[in-house]
Every structure is written in structure tokens, then in C-alpha cells.
Amino acid sequence: MSGQQVPIDAGAKVTGSLGNYEVGLLDVHTRESGVNPSANYGVARVKRRIFSESFIGAMAIDKESNNPLDRYNRAAGVDSNLVFFEKLSIYSYLTKTFSYSPIQRGKDWADEVSVNYKSNLIQAQYRHSDVQPNYNPEVGFVDRVDLVTNFADVNVSPRPKSGPIRELNFEAFVMRQPDTHGVLQTQEWQTTFRANFHNGAYTDDDIVDNFIQRLTTRFNIFGNVFIPAGLYHFDRHQLTYGSDQSKRLVYNFFERFGTYYNGTLNEFQIRAKYHPKPRLSFEGFETWDRFRFPSGLYNVHVDSWNTSFSFNRFLTSSFLVQVNSVEKDPVSVNFRLRYTYRPDSDLFVVYNLGSQFNSIAAGNPILARESRLTIKLTYSFLR
């Protein structure tokens, strides 16, 4: 896989329900483009409802390529979500990939079991997952392979009987991720306090967010700033406040600070939105990241301005301009027009001008300037 965009010749998707079954079929054919050979992608999904809120399901994926070194890639899996007493659920899946290359066969499974409990006062989750080294879903995405994840989270959310606060949250989680040989790759634990007010205002504060992270190769933060490979320990803290959501002027700010790999990082964000009229809104956003590493102090800014206007309840538009302090061509523009011509059926016209990665593959791909016009039509057969 090159990570580059490829042109689509044709595709079709069908979804629907048949009794207690939900089914979905997708088929897409792409043509040759640059280093990318032509290929055909097929996906089939079936899910059956059992009891009142549970399901079991299966999925199969097939990629057929004209690449002589990678003729096909397939994946198949089953999953289930079992709900007990409304508050307790157990989700699980088991999946396997089938690769053309012999070196990617064997140790190509992935699985997960997640136990969730949810009540008005207490929400808790435990999740265990394994992704083997040769798990290779070329149609789809996986964060990392050769990884074992154990995650536990508890949130207590009392609701005061009086006063301006609607709900309080006290949350803590721990996550530990060694590879399949037991060598620690990532570990994180966090304690968080939140308060939601009756008027829609809120605060979301991470008291401590502690990380251990192993970098096997150097990490390019931005530009020519690199973090060397190694095992890093660092702590982050966060303060967030959002204003009364019922006002014409709504704002929120965010500050996260603390150590970061072999230096420090302060992240500041502020967003404001103003509704002078019901059909018109203006929004501004600023992000300021301040990195301090042994090599020096670095500041990165990203600013955006958005205007939204509704001609009526069927026709809406938005215009976005974004500027950053990192790229050679720092200005990006987006225009979107949406027309709802019948229930659940829309026509979208989108124009983008800005920088685009020439690849989504790892290794810091090059940014390229591009302009793109996209027209999308959706139609629902349900009335």
C-alpha cells in the first residue's frame, strides 16, 4: 500500500433490514494511478438481533489487486454484543486476515473482549485486546500491530439536588500496552474532574495524565524537530471551560501543560461563536502550541474563521478559512453547500483549496497544494 489516494471507477452500496437481520454489501473498483494498480474491493456484513438489545454478526472483506506482489488481501470476523439487565454488556470480536505474501501468514489474528457497566451513578469498563504481528487488514485500518491492550475505566457521576451544577464527574482510567512478547510500549493513567451546569456551561479538567511511551524510531513533531528514539516518562495536566450555551456569544478555552517527551509542551485553544441572527453565525478558533526542547523553543499557531448561513431549512452553506504558521502555503479554504431535496436525501457541493498529504503512509509524507471540487448526491428510498 502506498497510502496515496486512488481514483474510483465505480462503486455501489446496499444496506437494509430483513426481519431480525441487518445486512450490508459494498463493491468498489479503482483504476490504476501512479504506483497503485487497479483493484476491486468487496465487503459483506450481516448482523442478527437477539433478545431485545443484543446482536451477533459476521463480516467478510475481499481485495483483489493487479499487483503481482500482492494479488489479494482478505479478512473475516465475527462479533457480538450481549446486554444483561440493561446496565451490563459484553462486546467481543475475533478476526483473521489472509495475506498473499507468505511472510504475512500466521500470527494474523486480532480479538477483543470488553465488559461495560452503565448506571446513572457509575460507569465502568474493562477491555482486553490482542493484535498479532502479521494482522494485515489492507481494507480498513488498525492503529498498531503486535500489541496487547488492557484498559480499565471507572467514572462516578453524582447529580446534586440543588444549585447550578447539573452533574459532577470523577473519572480515573489506566491503560497498559506491551507487545506480544511482553515488552512495554505504552502506559497511561489519568484522573479527571468534570462539572456540567444547568445552563450548558462546563469544565473538564485532567488532574494528572501520566504517560510512559517507547519510541522505536525518532518522531518528527513538525518541521525539522525530532524526538530521539527511547523510553519516555512524562506528565500532563488540563484545564477546560465552556460558557453558557444558550447565549448568542458562546466561548470555550482549553490549556494543557506539563512535560512532553524530553521537553515541555503548553497547548492553548480558544473558540468563540456568535449568532447575530438565527440563520447566521460567525466562529473563530485559535490554537497555540509552545514546545520547549533541548534544541530550542518553538511556537505553532493555527487559526480558523468560519461563517455559516441558512437560506432556509433545506439549503445551508458554510465558508471556512484556516491559517497556520508551519506550512509554506499556510492558507486553506473550504466552501460547502447542502441542499436537502427530500427527507434523508441531500445534494452536497464542496470546494477545498489547501495542502494535502501526498500519502497517508508512515514516514512524514510530503504536503502538496491542491484544489478539489466534490459533488455528492444521497437518496433514501424510505419515505
Rosetta blueprint (number, residue, H / E / L):
1 M L
2 S L
3 G L
4 Q L
5 Q L
6 V L
7 P L
8 I E
9 D E
10 A E
11 G E
12 A E
13 K E
14 V E
15 T E
16 G E
17 S E
18 L E
19 G L
20 N L
21 Y E
22 E E
23 V E
24 G E
25 L E
26 L E
27 D E
28 V E
29 H E
30 T E
31 R L
32 E L
33 S E
34 G L
35 V L
36 N E
37 P L
38 S L
39 A E
40 N E
41 Y E
42 G E
43 V E
44 A E
45 R E
46 V E
47 K E
48 R E
49 R E
50 I E
51 F L
52 S L
53 E L
54 S E
55 F E
56 I E
57 G E
58 A E
59 M E
60 A E
61 I E
62 D E
63 K E
64 E E
65 S E
66 N L
67 N L
68 P L
69 L L
70 D L
71 R L
72 Y E
73 N E
74 R E
75 A E
76 A E
77 G E
78 V E
79 D E
80 S E
81 N E
82 L E
83 V E
84 F E
85 F L
86 E L
87 K L
88 L E
89 S E
90 I E
91 Y E
92 S E
93 Y E
94 L E
95 T E
96 K E
97 T E
98 F E
99 S E
100 Y L
101 S L
102 P H
103 I H
104 Q H
105 R L
106 G L
107 K L
108 D L
109 W E
110 A E
111 D E
112 E E
113 V E
114 S E
115 V E
116 N E
117 Y E
118 K E
119 S L
120 N L
121 L L
122 I E
123 Q E
124 A E
125 Q E
126 Y E
127 R E
128 H E
129 S E
130 D E
131 V E
132 Q L
133 P L
134 N L
135 Y L
136 N L
137 P L
138 E L
139 V L
140 G L
141 F L
142 V L
143 D L
144 R L
145 V L
146 D L
147 L E
148 V E
149 T E
150 N E
151 F E
152 A E
153 D E
154 V E
155 N E
156 V E
157 S L
158 P L
159 R L
160 P L
161 K L
162 S L
163 G L
164 P L
165 I E
166 R E
167 E E
168 L E
169 N E
170 F E
171 E E
172 A E
173 F E
174 V E
175 M E
176 R E
177 Q E
178 P E
179 D L
180 T L
181 H L
182 G L
183 V L
184 L E
185 Q E
186 T E
187 Q E
188 E E
189 W E
190 Q E
191 T E
192 T E
193 F E
194 R E
195 A E
196 N E
197 F E
198 H L
199 N L
200 G L
201 A L
202 Y E
203 T E
204 D E
205 D E
206 D E
207 I E
208 V E
209 D E
210 N E
211 F E
212 I E
213 Q E
214 R E
215 L E
216 T L
217 T L
218 R L
219 F E
220 N E
221 I E
222 F E
223 G L
224 N L
225 V E
226 F E
227 I E
228 P L
229 A L
230 G E
231 L E
232 Y E
233 H E
234 F E
235 D E
236 R E
237 H E
238 Q E
239 L E
240 T E
241 Y E
242 G E
243 S L
244 D L
245 Q L
246 S L
247 K L
248 R L
249 L E
250 V E
251 Y E
252 N E
253 F E
254 F E
255 E E
256 R E
257 F E
258 G E
259 T E
260 Y E
261 Y L
262 N L
263 G E
264 T E
265 L E
266 N E
267 E E
268 F E
269 Q E
270 I E
271 R E
272 A E
273 K E
274 Y E
275 H E
276 P E
277 K E
278 P L
279 R L
280 L E
281 S E
282 F E
283 E E
284 G E
285 F E
286 E E
287 T E
288 W E
289 D E
290 R E
291 F E
292 R E
293 F E
294 P L
295 S L
296 G E
297 L E
298 Y E
299 N E
300 V E
301 H E
302 V E
303 D E
304 S E
305 W E
306 N E
307 T E
308 S E
309 F E
310 S E
311 F L
312 N L
313 R L
314 F L
315 L E
316 T E
317 S E
318 S E
319 F E
320 L E
321 V E
322 Q E
323 V E
324 N E
325 S L
326 V L
327 E L
328 K L
329 D L
330 P L
331 V E
332 S E
333 V E
334 N E
335 F E
336 R E
337 L E
338 R E
339 Y E
340 T E
341 Y E
342 R E
343 P L
344 D L
345 S E
346 D E
347 L E
348 F E
349 V E
350 V E
351 Y E
352 N E
353 L E
354 G E
355 S E
356 Q E
357 F E
358 N L
359 S L
360 I L
361 A L
362 A L
363 G L
364 N L
365 P L
366 I L
367 L E
368 A E
369 R E
370 E E
371 S E
372 R E
373 L E
374 T E
375 I E
376 K E
377 L E
378 T L
379 Y L
380 S L
381 F L
382 L L
383 R L
